[in-house]
Amino acid sequence: MTDHARPPDSDLFSLLKELSETPGVSGQEQNIRAAVAAHLAPLVDELRVDTLGNLVALKKGKSPSVGRVMLAAHMDEIGLIITQLDGGFLRFATVGGVDLAALPAQEVTVHARENLPGLIASRPPHVLSREEREKPFTQEQLFIDVGLPAAELAETVAVGDFVSVRRSAERMAKGRATGKALDNRVSIVVLLDALRILQGRVHHWDICAAITVQEEIGLRGATTAAFDLAPDLGIALDVTFAEQPGATPEESLPLGSGPAIGLGPNLHPKLRTLLVDSAERNEIPYTDEVLPGHSGTDAWAMQVSQSGIPTALISVPVRNMHTPAETVALKDIERSARLLAETVCNLPNDRAALALDHEDSGHE
């Protein structure tokens, strides 16, 4: 197999499993950053960590370079932070959009002086009134138990320590996989696989890859990275909602339908056309994702950085978003990586040919 040949699903899953199981709550991304850096370094010419903690890489295009395209995928995940030691138990607040309904009985890791395995517990149903049993849990009703008595707990855990969900990623039927933090470790796999494909390809644009931090609490990493890199173009990589009971076709996409190409005011129509052309030319299945306002992704921060960056968005459908049971089709990851690599290769060697000025953007 050549360096740029397509990896089997098992290789994609192995990488996804490693990244999914590596902790990296917003604001404490050091472990996931180190894991990604180990895979990213052999694929790029330069690699650094910026002041905020973004992992920033450069893969040089064919000389002379036409311009810079920024590829952004966030590395952080939602999680918890300790707010109070309550005897031998821990109270917490959420970091990012955590679904409280998914927390009871979840295994967690408390990142204290040492990593402590624990679980999220509540009062058992036997001692609750009928009215209490019929209501959803509130944050105040939940606590973390690591098994330590109060005195030892106070010596090991402090207010402000982060907590991540502890769950192994697993294969499912029909080439699907499930795990925690697939939002957005899926897109990091897409980016790494695209860069692997590009090892054997010619591209005229320099690639600035930004593995960003703190997306889940406000797109902070993409905001600073885009300002620092000042690219000519940007492509954000993220996940989107996959179909499941309770989700309408208007708000979700089928698993296995390929990458979703964003369409809306956050995204430049000419770049979208370039993505669509690349998909159709290479027979890559794709779907349209209509985003009438805020995309909720790094694309939002990239678009309005400096004097404005023409931006596109590739998303991978994921079920059960923001729970420890997120689910993805591995072939959607592989197809998204191919689409990204082909699009980068299709960027013209004459920047004027893109005609990205506002007055030329028009309709598709």
C-alpha positions as CSV (number, residue, x, y, z in Angstrom):
1,M,0.0,0.0,0.0
2,T,1.4,3.4,-1.0
3,D,1.6,6.2,1.5
4,H,-1.5,7.9,0.0
5,A,-3.6,4.8,-0.5
6,R,-7.0,4.7,1.2
7,P,-6.7,3.1,4.7
8,P,-9.0,0.2,5.6
9,D,-11.8,1.0,7.9
10,S,-9.9,-0.7,10.7
11,D,-7.2,1.9,10.5
12,L,-9.7,4.8,10.5
13,F,-11.5,3.2,13.5
14,S,-8.2,2.7,15.4
15,L,-7.3,6.3,15.0
16,L,-10.9,7.5,15.9
17,K,-10.9,5.2,19.0
18,E,-7.6,6.6,20.2
19,L,-8.7,10.2,19.8
20,S,-12.2,9.6,21.2
21,E,-10.8,8.0,24.4
22,T,-8.2,10.7,25.0
23,P,-9.6,13.4,27.4
24,G,-9.6,17.0,26.3
25,V,-12.4,19.1,28.0
26,S,-12.5,22.7,26.8
27,G,-9.8,24.6,28.6
28,Q,-7.8,21.4,29.4
29,E,-6.8,20.1,25.9
30,Q,-3.2,19.1,26.6
31,N,-3.7,15.4,26.4
32,I,-5.6,15.4,23.2
33,R,-3.3,18.0,21.7
34,A,-0.3,15.7,22.4
35,A,-2.1,12.7,20.8
36,V,-3.0,14.7,17.7
37,A,0.5,16.2,17.4
38,A,2.0,12.7,17.2
39,H,-0.1,11.9,14.2
40,L,0.1,15.3,12.6
41,A,3.9,15.9,12.7
42,P,4.9,13.4,10.0
43,L,2.4,14.9,7.6
44,V,3.4,18.5,7.7
45,D,6.5,20.8,7.3
46,E,6.0,22.8,10.4
47,L,4.2,22.3,13.7
48,R,3.7,24.6,16.7
49,V,1.4,25.4,19.6
50,D,0.1,29.0,19.8
51,T,-0.6,31.0,22.9
52,L,-4.1,29.9,23.4
53,G,-3.2,26.2,22.9
54,N,-4.2,25.7,19.2
55,L,-2.1,23.1,17.4
56,V,-1.0,24.9,14.2
57,A,0.6,23.1,11.2
58,L,1.9,24.2,7.8
59,K,2.1,21.9,4.8
60,K,3.8,23.8,2.0
61,G,2.3,23.8,-1.5
62,K,4.1,23.7,-4.8
63,S,6.4,26.7,-5.0
64,P,5.7,29.5,-5.6
65,S,2.6,29.3,-3.4
66,V,-0.6,30.8,-4.7
67,G,-2.0,31.5,-1.2
68,R,-3.0,29.9,2.2
69,V,-6.0,27.8,2.9
70,M,-6.8,27.2,6.6
71,L,-8.3,23.9,7.6
72,A,-9.9,24.0,11.1
73,A,-11.1,21.2,13.3
74,H,-11.6,21.6,17.0
75,M,-10.1,19.2,19.5
76,D,-12.0,20.0,22.7
77,E,-14.9,18.2,24.1
78,I,-17.7,19.0,26.5
79,G,-17.3,18.0,30.1
80,L,-17.5,19.0,33.7
81,I,-15.7,21.1,36.3
82,I,-15.7,20.6,40.1
83,T,-17.5,23.4,42.0
84,Q,-17.7,22.0,45.5
85,L,-16.5,19.1,47.8
86,D,-19.6,17.9,49.6
87,G,-18.3,15.5,52.3
88,G,-17.1,12.5,50.4
89,F,-18.8,13.6,47.1
90,L,-18.1,16.1,44.4
91,R,-20.5,18.7,43.0
92,F,-19.9,20.0,39.5
93,A,-20.9,22.4,36.7
94,T,-21.0,21.7,33.0
95,V,-18.4,22.9,30.5
96,G,-20.2,23.3,27.1
97,G,-23.5,21.9,26.1
98,V,-23.8,18.8,28.3
99,D,-27.1,16.9,28.2
100,L,-27.9,16.4,31.9
101,A,-30.3,13.5,31.0
102,A,-27.3,11.5,29.8
103,L,-25.2,11.9,32.9
104,P,-26.7,9.6,35.6
105,A,-24.6,6.4,36.0
106,Q,-21.9,7.6,33.6
107,E,-18.4,6.6,34.4
108,V,-16.0,9.6,34.6
109,T,-12.4,10.5,35.2
110,V,-11.7,13.3,37.7
111,H,-8.4,15.0,36.6
112,A,-7.1,16.0,40.0
113,R,-3.6,15.5,41.5
114,E,-4.0,12.0,40.1
115,N,-6.6,10.8,37.7
116,L,-9.5,9.3,39.7
117,P,-12.1,7.0,38.2
118,G,-15.6,7.8,39.4
119,L,-19.2,7.8,38.5
120,I,-22.1,10.2,38.4
121,A,-24.7,9.3,40.9
122,S,-28.0,10.5,42.4
123,R,-30.5,9.5,45.1
124,P,-31.9,6.1,44.3
125,P,-35.5,6.0,43.0
126,H,-36.6,4.0,46.0
127,V,-36.3,7.1,48.2
128,L,-37.8,9.6,45.8
129,S,-41.4,10.7,45.8
130,R,-43.6,9.8,42.8
131,E,-43.5,13.5,41.8
132,E,-39.7,13.5,42.0
133,R,-39.4,10.3,40.0
134,E,-41.5,11.8,37.2
135,K,-39.3,14.9,36.8
136,P,-36.0,15.0,34.9
137,F,-32.8,15.3,36.9
138,T,-31.4,18.7,37.7
139,Q,-27.7,19.4,38.1
140,E,-28.2,19.9,41.9
141,Q,-29.4,16.3,42.2
142,L,-26.3,14.8,40.7
143,F,-22.9,14.3,42.3
144,I,-19.7,12.4,41.5
145,D,-18.5,9.6,43.7
146,V,-14.8,8.5,43.4
147,G,-14.9,6.2,46.5
148,L,-12.7,8.3,48.8
149,P,-13.7,9.4,52.3
150,A,-14.0,13.2,52.8
151,A,-10.6,13.7,54.3
152,E,-8.7,11.9,51.5
153,L,-10.9,13.5,48.9
154,A,-10.0,17.0,50.1
155,E,-6.3,16.1,49.8
156,T,-6.6,14.9,46.2
157,V,-9.3,16.9,44.5
158,A,-9.7,20.7,44.3
159,V,-12.4,23.1,43.1
160,G,-11.7,23.8,39.5
161,D,-10.5,20.3,38.6
162,F,-11.9,19.1,35.2
163,V,-13.9,15.9,34.7
164,S,-14.2,13.9,31.5
165,V,-16.6,11.1,30.6
166,R,-14.8,7.7,30.6
167,R,-16.0,5.5,27.8
168,S,-14.4,3.2,25.3
169,A,-15.2,3.6,21.6
170,E,-16.6,0.5,20.0
171,R,-17.4,-0.8,16.5
172,M,-21.1,-1.3,15.6
173,A,-22.8,-3.1,12.7
174,K,-22.6,-1.9,9.1
175,G,-19.3,0.0,9.5
176,R,-20.5,2.3,12.2
177,A,-18.7,3.3,15.4
178,T,-19.8,4.8,18.7
179,G,-18.0,6.7,21.5
180,K,-17.7,9.9,23.4
181,A,-16.3,13.2,21.9
182,L,-16.9,12.2,18.3
183,D,-17.8,15.9,18.2
184,N,-15.2,16.7,17.0
185,R,-12.6,13.9,17.0
186,V,-14.3,12.7,13.8
187,S,-13.2,15.8,12.0
188,I,-9.6,15.5,13.3
189,V,-9.5,12.0,11.7
190,V,-10.9,13.6,8.5
191,L,-8.1,16.2,8.5
192,L,-5.3,13.7,9.3
193,D,-6.5,11.3,6.6
194,A,-6.8,14.1,4.0
195,L,-3.2,15.2,4.8
196,R,-2.1,11.6,4.4
197,I,-3.7,11.5,0.9
198,L,-2.0,14.7,0.0
199,Q,1.4,13.3,0.7
200,G,1.3,11.9,-2.8
201,R,-0.4,14.8,-4.5
202,V,0.4,18.2,-5.9
203,H,-1.3,21.2,-4.4
204,H,-0.5,24.8,-5.3
205,W,-1.8,26.4,-2.0
206,D,-0.1,26.2,1.4
207,I,-2.2,24.4,3.9
208,C,-2.5,25.9,7.4
209,A,-4.1,23.2,9.6
210,A,-5.5,24.5,12.9
211,I,-6.6,22.0,15.5
212,T,-8.5,24.4,17.7
213,V,-9.3,24.7,21.3
214,Q,-12.4,25.9,23.3
215,E,-14.8,25.6,20.4
216,E,-17.5,24.2,22.6
217,I,-17.5,27.3,24.8
218,G,-17.4,30.0,22.2
219,L,-15.2,29.3,19.1
220,R,-12.3,30.8,20.9
221,G,-9.5,28.8,19.3
222,A,-10.7,29.4,15.7
223,T,-11.1,33.1,16.5
224,T,-7.5,33.6,17.5
225,A,-6.0,31.1,15.0
226,A,-7.7,32.7,12.0
227,F,-6.5,36.2,13.1
228,D,-3.0,34.9,13.5
229,L,-2.8,32.9,10.3
230,A,-4.8,35.4,8.1
231,P,-5.5,32.8,5.4
232,D,-6.9,33.6,2.0
233,L,-9.5,30.8,2.3
234,G,-10.9,28.7,5.1
235,I,-12.5,25.3,5.3
236,A,-14.0,24.3,8.7
237,L,-14.5,20.6,9.6
238,D,-17.2,19.6,12.1
239,V,-20.1,17.2,12.7
240,T,-23.8,17.6,12.1
241,F,-27.0,16.0,13.2
242,A,-27.7,12.5,11.8
243,E,-31.2,11.1,11.5
244,Q,-32.7,9.3,14.5
245,P,-36.1,9.1,16.2
246,G,-37.3,12.6,17.0
247,A,-35.2,14.4,14.4
248,T,-37.0,15.6,11.3
249,P,-35.5,15.3,7.8
250,E,-35.2,19.1,7.8
251,E,-32.8,19.1,10.8
252,S,-30.9,15.8,10.3
253,L,-29.1,13.8,7.6
254,P,-28.8,10.0,7.0
255,L,-25.7,8.2,8.3
256,G,-23.7,6.9,5.4
257,S,-24.9,9.7,3.1
258,G,-21.4,11.2,2.8
259,P,-20.1,14.6,3.8
260,A,-22.5,17.4,4.3
261,I,-21.6,20.6,2.4
262,G,-22.8,23.7,4.1
263,L,-25.0,26.3,2.4
264,G,-25.9,29.7,3.9
265,P,-24.7,33.2,4.8
266,N,-21.9,31.9,6.9
267,L,-20.4,30.2,3.9
268,H,-19.0,31.5,0.6
269,P,-21.0,30.3,-2.5
270,K,-17.9,30.0,-4.7
271,L,-16.1,27.8,-2.2
272,R,-19.2,25.7,-1.8
273,T,-19.3,25.3,-5.6
274,L,-15.7,24.2,-5.6
275,L,-16.5,21.5,-3.0
276,V,-19.6,20.3,-4.9
277,D,-17.5,20.1,-8.2
278,S,-14.8,18.1,-6.4
279,A,-17.4,15.7,-5.0
280,E,-19.1,15.2,-8.3
281,R,-15.9,14.9,-10.3
282,N,-14.6,12.2,-7.9
283,E,-18.0,10.4,-7.5
284,I,-18.1,11.2,-3.8
285,P,-21.6,11.1,-2.4
286,Y,-22.6,14.2,-0.5
287,T,-25.6,16.0,1.0
288,D,-26.6,19.7,1.3
289,E,-26.8,21.2,4.7
290,V,-28.8,24.4,4.8
291,L,-27.6,26.7,7.5
292,P,-29.7,29.9,7.5
293,G,-27.8,31.6,10.3
294,H,-25.0,30.8,12.7
295,S,-23.4,27.5,11.7
296,G,-22.3,26.9,15.3
297,T,-18.9,25.9,14.0
298,D,-15.4,27.3,13.6
299,A,-16.6,28.5,10.2
300,W,-18.4,31.3,12.0
301,A,-15.2,32.6,13.6
302,M,-13.1,32.2,10.5
303,Q,-15.5,34.1,8.2
304,V,-15.3,37.4,10.0
305,S,-11.7,37.4,11.0
306,Q,-9.5,40.3,10.0
307,S,-11.1,41.8,6.8
308,G,-13.1,38.6,6.1
309,I,-12.1,35.1,5.0
310,P,-14.1,33.2,2.3
311,T,-15.1,30.1,4.2
312,A,-16.7,26.7,3.5
313,L,-17.9,23.9,5.8
314,I,-17.7,20.1,5.6
315,S,-19.7,18.2,8.2
316,V,-20.0,14.5,9.1
317,P,-23.4,13.3,10.3
318,V,-23.3,12.0,13.9
319,R,-26.1,10.6,16.0
320,N,-26.8,11.4,19.7
321,M,-24.8,14.6,19.6
322,H,-23.3,15.8,22.9
323,T,-23.8,12.5,24.7
324,P,-21.3,9.7,25.5
325,A,-23.0,7.6,22.8
326,E,-22.3,9.6,19.7
327,T,-22.4,7.4,16.5
328,V,-20.8,7.8,13.1
329,A,-20.5,5.9,9.8
330,L,-16.8,5.3,9.1
331,K,-17.4,5.6,5.4
332,D,-18.6,9.2,6.0
333,I,-15.2,9.9,7.5
334,E,-13.3,8.4,4.6
335,R,-15.4,10.2,2.0
336,S,-15.1,13.5,3.8
337,A,-11.3,13.1,3.9
338,R,-11.2,12.4,0.1
339,L,-13.4,15.4,-0.6
340,L,-11.2,17.7,1.5
341,A,-8.0,16.4,-0.2
342,E,-9.5,16.7,-3.7
343,T,-10.8,20.2,-3.1
344,V,-7.4,21.4,-1.9
345,C,-5.8,19.9,-5.0
346,N,-8.4,21.6,-7.2
347,L,-7.7,25.1,-5.9
348,P,-6.5,26.9,-9.0
349,N,-2.9,28.0,-9.4
350,D,-4.2,31.5,-10.2
351,R,-6.0,33.1,-7.2
352,A,-7.8,35.5,-9.4
353,A,-9.6,32.6,-11.1
354,L,-11.6,32.0,-7.9
355,A,-13.3,35.4,-8.2
356,L,-14.1,35.5,-4.5
357,D,-14.8,39.2,-4.1
358,H,-18.2,40.0,-2.8
359,E,-19.6,41.6,-5.9
360,D,-18.7,38.4,-7.9
361,S,-20.1,35.9,-5.5
362,G,-23.6,35.8,-7.0
363,H,-25.7,32.7,-7.1
364,E,-24.5,29.2,-7.7
